[in-house]
Amino acid sequence: MNNAMLPEALKPLVAELQEALALEHKFVPNLQLISVSQEGGDITNGIRDGSAHVLRCLKVWYDLPADVLFTAINYMDCFLTKMRVKPKFMACISVACFQLACTVVPGVTVPDATDLVSISQCKCSASDLARMQSIISSKLGIHPDRPPITSATLLRLYHKLFTAVDASGLYSSVVEESSLHQHLEIIACDTSCANFRPSEIALVLICSQMDLGVARLSTPHPMITTLMTFATNLQHLCKITESNFYRCHEAVLCIMQRYHAQVQMPYRQRLVWRLSQRTLQYLRPTDKLTMTLPTIDEHGQLQLPVCAR
């Protein structure tokens, strides 16, 4: 993509994209997790993915921006790349990464540590959480004014570029930004895409959504070729090889197929509440009720008071 040939409206976005691409290699993890582990052994893919989904729930609970989730998952994956961790510490690590992400993402109110420990059920104290944050921050060299380059960062830039290029409005009609971020959250929670570059994941996701949207069109649109050519130019600008694009595309499609299959599947599992004896004592109302009304005699004759006129 030749900068001299670019329209003036695209040059600031392309410059911002090139700046992000120059920094993204610093935030790409290299997870080497196993699928199955002995009891009390190493972190598995399932443990990591479970922790990522807990972070997604915390993001929803505190009504925080998506950048908090992607930053927290990036910190967690980078820490697991550098350190060998036992499963019993995973909950504390993931929640500590979430707390750190809240301090890095601009405009976010940092949740109270005691409240966060209680809601996340990470089985550690607020002081344990603070110590873990200090360890993670030291190992990763986290700076509060330098948020990581995540797939969400690149996704927003790509989305702005495609919207600026498409004068006909075709891209906006077939790709919804809210749907992109929702799918990106699902992808970020899956280990199979953890080691891909953020630029690869974001571009693959947009291309996949465009393919689905274009396939639903009743008639071919003349802007389709322009959008596909622009996607190819972005791929070259980001130095994404065909093999990496294909591997990332396969992984993303597999995750999305599993996700949509689960969404369409009827949920038949009954909800079961497991309460401790202490909690049960507070929730049991029958011990505290007092009868203030006489028992109704269902078989007796109803006696109505006689009212004097």
N, C-alpha and C positions, 0 to 999 in steps of 0.2 A: 504494500500500500504506500504509494508515493505521496508524501505530505504536500508537495507542490501542486498535485492534482486534486487535492481535497477541497471541498467547499469551505468557506470561512467559518460556517456554523459548526463544522465537525472538528476543526483543528484543536480547539481547547479540550474537547472530549478525548481525542486521540492522544494528545499530550498527557492528559491525566491517566489514560490507559497505559501508556508507555512507562510512566512513573510507577504505576502499580505493578507492572510486569517486571520492572527492575528489582522490586523488593520482594516479590512473592516467594522466591526460592528460600528466603530466610524462615518462612513459616510453613513449609511443606514437611509433614511428619514422615517417618519411615517405620511404620508399625510392622512388627514381626510377631504377631500374636498367633497362638495355636487354637485349634478348634475345640479340643477336649483336654482337660487337665485333671490330674489327681486331686483329691480333696486337700485343700489348703496349699495347692501348688501355685502355678503361674496364672496371670490374667488371660482369659480366653476372649475370643471374638464376641461371644454371647454376653460376657460380663461387661465388656466395653460398650456394646450396643445398648445393654440395659441401663447403664449409667447415663448414656447419651439421651435416652428417652426420658429418664428422670429429670434431666436438665431441661428438656423440652416442656415437661409438665410444670416445672418451676417457672419457666418463662411465661407460661400462660397464667399461672397462679398470681404472679406479681404484675402481670400485664406489662411486660417489658418489651422493648423492640427486638426484632429478630437478630440484630447484630450481637446482642448479649449471648444468645445461644451459640451462634457460629464462633464467636471469640472464645467462649468457654470450652467448646468441643475442640477447638484448635489448641488451646493450652493443654487440655487433657491428653490429646494425642501426642503432642510434642514432648510432654513430660513422660509419657509411657515409652516414647522412643528413646529417651535418655536414661531412664531409670527402670530397673527391674522391681516390680511392685507385687506384694502379696494381695490376694483378693480381699482380705479383711480390711485393707486400707483404701479400697477403691471408692467407697461411698464418700469418705472424708475428702479424698483427692478431687473427685468430680465436683462436689459442692464448694470446695475451696476455689476451684477454677471458675465456678459460676460467680462467686463473690468477687474474685479478681476481675472478671469480665465487666462486672457492674461498675468497678472503679475506673476502668479504661474507656468504656463507651461513653461518649459525651452526652450530657443531659439526663443521665440515669440516676435515680435515687437508690443508694446502696441499701439493701435490706438489712434489718437488724440481725446480727449473727445468732443470737439466741432463738429468735423467731425462725430463722432459716434452718437451724439445726432441728428444731421441733417439727417443722413442716416436711422437711426432706427425709426425716427419720434416718439420718446418716450414722446414728449410734456413736457420736462423738460430742465433746463439749465445745462451747464457744472458744475456749482457749486452745483446744486441739485444732480447731478450724483456723485460728489465727496463726498458729505455728506452721500448719501445712501451707497456708498462703505464703508465708515467709520463705519456706523451702522452695516452693514452686517458682516464686518470683525470682529467687536467687539463681536457680538452675536454668531458667529460661531467659534471664536478663530482661524481665518485663519492665517497660517504662510507661507510666500512666498517660503520657502524652503521645505514645506511639502505638496505636491499635494495630493488630496484625492485618495483613492482607488475606481476606478469606474469599470463598467462592461467592458470598453475598456481595462483596465489594466489586468483583468483576461482573457479576450478574447485573448490577445496577448500571454499570458503565456500558455493557453490551446493550442493555435495554434502551438506554438513552440514544446510543448510536443507531440502532435499528429504527427507532421512532423518528430520528432526524432524517435518515436516509429515505424513509418511505413517505412520500408526499401524498400517496393515494389513500393512506389509512388502512391498507390491507394488514400490515403487521399488527396494528393495534386491535384489529377485529378478530384475529385468529390466536393471539397470544395475550393472556391476561397477566399483569404483573403480580397480582395477589396469588394466582395459581402457581406462578413460577416460584415464589418464595415458599409456598406451602410444600411444593414438591422438593425444593432444595433442602428444607428441614428434614424431610424423610430420608433423602440421600445422605445428609450429613450424619444421621444416626446409624448408618450402616458401614461396617468396617470395610466392605469390599471397595468402597470409593475413597477411603481415608488417605491413601498414598498418592492419589492423582493430584496434579496441579490444580489450584483453584480456577485458573483460566480454562483448563480443559473441561472441568465439570460444568462450569457456567455456560460455555459455548455449546457443549453437547446437549444440555438441558433445553436451551433456547431452540436449537435446531430440531430436537425431538418434538417440542411443542408446536413448532411451525409445521413440521411434517403432518402431525395429527390435525392441525387446523386447516391446512391446505387440502387434505384428503376429504374433509367434510364439505368443501365448496362444491356447489352444483355445477359451476362452469369454471374453466381455467381463467386465471387472472393474469394480465400482462406483467404485473409487478413481481410475480413469483421468481422469474429468472433473475431480476435485479437483486432481490433479497438473497437468493442462493449464492449469487456471485459475490455479494458483499460478505456473506458468511465465510466463503472460501478465502477472501482477502483478509478477514480477521484471523482466520486460522494461520495464515502465513505470517501475519504481523506478530502473532503470539508464539510463533515457532512451534506449533503443535504438529507433530508428525502424523502421517496417515495411520500408522500402527497404533500410536497412543490414542488417537481420536477413536479408532475402531474399538479398542479395548475398553475405553471409558464409556463409549456408546453402548456396548454390550452390557456392562455392569449397571448403567443407569436404567436401561430397559428392563433388566431382570428385577431390579428393586421396584420399579414402578408397576410391573406386572403383579408382583407379590402384594404390593400395597393396594392396588385396585381390586384384586381378588379378595383381600380381607375386608375391604369396604363393602363389597357386594354380598359377602357371606352373612346370612342371618346369625345374630348373636343369640345363642341358646343357653349359655352358661348362667346358672342362677347365682345371684349375688349372695355371698356368705360373709357375715360379719364375725370377726374373731376379736373378742373383747377380753381384757384381763379382768381378774376378780375385783381389782380396785376400781376400774372404770365401770364395771357392772354394778357396783354398789351405788355409784352416783347416778346411773341411768335407770335403776330399778325404782319405779314410782310407787309400787304397791305397799312398800314398807312405810311410806310417809303419808299415805292417804288416810283421812278420817271420815267416817260416815256422818254426814250432817242431815241427811234426809231419811225418813222411815222407809222400810222395805215395802214395795208395792205388792199387795196381795192380788195376784193375777186371776185367781179363781173366785175371789170374793165379789160381792156386789158393790159397785161403785156408789159411794154415798156423796151426794152433792149437798152442800150447805143450802139451807133455805133462806132466801133473802126476803126480808120484810119490806113490803111496799109502803 
